[in-house]
Amino acid sequence: MEVTSERLEKNTVLLEVKIEEEQFSKAVDRAYRKVAKDVMIPGFRKGRVPRVVLERYVGKDKLYEEAASLMLGEAYPAAVKDAGIEPVSQPEVEIVQAEEGKPLVFKAKVEVKPEVELGEYKRLEVVRPEVKVTPEDVDIELERLRDRYARLTTVEDGVVTKGDIVTIDYEGTVERNIFPGGFAKGREIEAGMGYLIPGVDEALIGMGVGEKKKVTVRIPADYPDSSIADKEAVFQLSLKSIRRRNLMPIDDDFAKEVSEFDTLEELKVDVENKLRQAKNEQAEQAVRQEIVSRVAENAKVEIPSSMVNNQVEEMVEDMVTTAEGRGVEPERLFKLLNASPDEMRERMRPDAEQTLKTRLVLDAVVRAEELTVGDEEVKEEINRFAGLYRQDPEELYRSLEEGGRLDVVKQKLLREKAVKLLVDSAVVKEAAETKEVLEPEPVATETAGTPKTAKKGKKA
């Protein structure tokens, strides 16, 4: 097989492939046997039609087209590998010559992964966000713990206050028709916290158990269901029960209840340490993101539209799959997002472009620094992944290998190595180092009978 390649544009390559006549003749024989199985010719059983008869019945061109199709499935991937290109789209194929006794010749025009021109990527200066844990931060976390461990008691005679857990029935109608999501029985919510349409939520405050109430509200103009948005709705509410949080005092007994510590001071120290650890991790992640973002910004690359389109489709598919896993059908999802699928694609396009640019730039760093990943590293990553999802590592390895997905794992590890190299080479300054240090101006000393000394550079 002979392969020549020509770069037509920056990201488009034209391959011309010539396959020897002997190979093409064998492909024509295979095409004959394949077509013969599907064609019914009077007087012959399926698959038993002599080739000369079949050629007269369907025409030689039909066999040549079928043979070319069979050859393309094998020859095109080999030609891509031979030319050393990475296609990112389906090829546009033109059969130049397909005739028995002659070489098969075809052309394939395809978009390829773009070349990246790296800018400055080593020893970048970045500022690590300041990590500071204040007593107020500790108090907020203690309040969260207090709320999490609050005891719920049933309120029999009182009325609903903000934050109470209430059980309600409700029926909402627009133009006397119940609308989707406007009906529920035995729904449990936290009153006054915005879980219902504005106006309905507020109407719960002050209601007693067994009380019913009718309330008229206007559906928000940006409501996901555009058919009822900005319309008047009537809700019938029925309060079934009230439960109220009883908060513990924040003291030593509280510390014993919510932790392994005996005193509140010990708990505070532990909370402060955990907050500082979390903020340090956030700061490290912010540094990594800043470095990678800067390296991508410094690089030049033109991303083919087909790559962006594919990435957008992948992002939409992931979003829909995640929603379906939570019981939300695609139609309902796009209503909640207040966007059509096409509008959602446009919204995602900038993120898709940035994601692709980052990946391409990291791949360029891998090549520039000649980073490598060994088989053992790939196996370790698969073992780690298998452990997270309770899968058999060997079975997962075989599945990835058979599906041709081991390279995906390898590429992920290579990109991680590239990020580590970028971070390790960067000059990371603490936020305090970047603050301007203002030295106080020297105060001129005065003695009796001595005039004030003029400051340098200023008129006396």
C-alpha angles and dihedrals in degrees: 000000000000119000128187125178132200126187106225098178134358094282103018126088129188116211122196114196129190120192121194117258092240092059091046091050089054089050090052089054089052090047090052092054092047095048092043090061092058102040124086112208119178111252095022134085119236110276092013099086113124111243094239090055092046091051091053091047101047101015130245091263090065091057092045091051091049091047091049090050091052091049094048092059089060103028100048097060089045091050091050091052092046092051092047095230132138110220118210098184141038112277125249101229127202120186105218098178131007113162130128113254091030133079117269109243125188138163125217123193113196141165113242136200106282126247116250124218105205119216125193108330107153130073093011113172115234135167120236110223114251113260112215130160114195130195086249090059089053092048091051091052091048089052089053090052090047091052092046092053096041116133117235119223127186116247110215105172106018132084133249117280128184111286096024117136105237134183113215145171117214140174122194124192134186114198086352093302123114107237127212109280091015096104132065140154123205095359114170118211142155106256121237095010099108100261092129134049111290109270094028092063092050091047091066092065109099096017120131130217111283092017121133125204138184117213132180118209139163117246109237115261090235094052110142093237101069092191091073101024114129092008129125115259131191119212128195109204128194120184114214104174145352127213122183131200116241107204121211120230111258100246141111092294089054090052091052091048098050103031147020091262127103099209137045091234091058090049091050092052090050092048091049092050093049092048091050091049091050092048091048090053090049090050092051090049091049089053091051092048092047093050094047091045092051093048090051091047091052093052128084122221136147109216116209114241090235090062092050092047091051092049092049091051090050091051093048091048091050091049093050093046091051091049092048089052087060093048097260115132118220094249091053091044094057090046090054090049089048090227140102118239090257092050089049090052090054091049091052096046098088091050090047091052092048092048092051093046091051092050093047092048092049089049088052090052089051090055095042092051094038092232117182139192123209128218091251091056090052090051092048090053092049090049090051092049092046090052092053092053098033095243130145106262095214092048091049091048092052091047092052092044094050091047092050090242101125089093089060090058090046092050091050091053092047091053090049089053090050091053091048091051091050093048094045091051095046124101103235115195125192116243090244090059092060096052113106110249109219114202114208115247113254113257112231111235117229128207128189112282093009119116119234113271112244116236114247114265095017131095114259 
